[in-house]
Amino acid sequence: MAIIHRIRPKYQSRNDEIVADLLYGADGATENDLRTVIKRKAAEISIAMAVLHGGDWRIQVDHEDGFVHITRRLRGNPKSDATGD
């Protein structure tokens, strides 16, 4: 039997392997540490967008659904608490 057939996968799926690599690269960071990293990175992006495009930008992070949303607040929108450009 060839050696390739004797090798057992280290992880159950490719997704498990990716997550393990991320955690290993994060030096064993806890979940709260990783949430803080996500919050900081999103803030960095919103600041860059404000510098590049102007306006006030808001961040929405939803860990349950797995998305990060960064959008400009509209000054004409009554639901927006932005003061405008």
Secondary structure by P-SEA (a helix, b strand, c coil): cccccccccccccaaaaaaaaaaaaaccccaaaaaaaaaaaaaaaaaaaaaacccbbbbbbbccccbbbbbbbbccccccccccc
